[in-house]
Amino acid sequence: MPTLYIVATPIGNLEDITLRAIRVLKEVDLILCEDTRVTKKLLQKYEIETPTMSYHAHSKLSKVDKIFGLLEEGKNLALVSDAGTPTISDPGVLLVSQVKKRFGKEVSIVPIPGPSAVIAALSASGFPASEFVFLGFLPHKKGRETLFKEIADSKKTTVFYESPHRIVKALASLSSHIGVSRQIVLARELTKIYEQFLSGSAAEIADYFTKNPDKVRGEFVVVVSGK
Ligand code: SAM
């Protein structure tokens, strides 16, 4: 049966890939990549010579038709994103749902689990993690304030992604909603050379970034303790 594998790849450190992911990436007929140039670095490291094709959020319907055609021919495909687990704040959700709708049980959809920044940050936060709320990227405008209010009211640990452009503002807004008693952990550059964890109130961490503007770069996950 043709298979679409959803393959998790490293979020920074290229050693963070499973043996199964390497085998699958070697064995499939084609790898669908968010950005082929990014994935090629990983493929080179593990001497994976499988052909690649781009598939991203803005891919046209003709690309999906091509993917359908390959599955109809019985080909096995792997979907990867630039980092971490595809579909988690990343492209792929639509493709998975379209393949399920079109082929039903005639195509297997198989996850190959591995890194995801949300889980890495949460696992090192020390906050309760049996139940948590993951918000992905917060909206830039509409709904942003409402989400901060929801975080403030939540008894559960909340995790979200934020970009360097908005992190300081996000911490300031968060601080105005949750005050100083709620602890947060900010994970920066997970698994990379300059990996950093900051703990404290949102105001304390915002203050750290104001005093250390050179650290306002890279990738961030914010973990907020429950109420
Ligand atoms: N699919 C990915 C995953 O499973 O984690 C997430 C992709 S999303 C487009 C990218 C965001 O994830 C970044 O802006 C950042 O918030 C977070 N992220 C990804 N890699 C990270 C890392 N090494 N350190 C901290 N945050 C990271």
Boltz pocket constraint, residues with backbone or C-beta under 6 A from the ligand:
constraints:
  - pocket:
      binder: B
      contacts: [[A, 11], [A, 12], [A, 81], [A, 83], [A, 84], [A, 85], [A, 86], [A, 87], [A, 88], [A, 89], [A, 90], [A, 115], [A, 116], [A, 117], [A, 118], [A, 160], [A, 161], [A, 162], [A, 163], [A, 187], [A, 188], [A, 189], [A, 190], [A, 191], [A, 192], [A, 219], [A, 220], [A, 221]]
      max_distance: 6.0
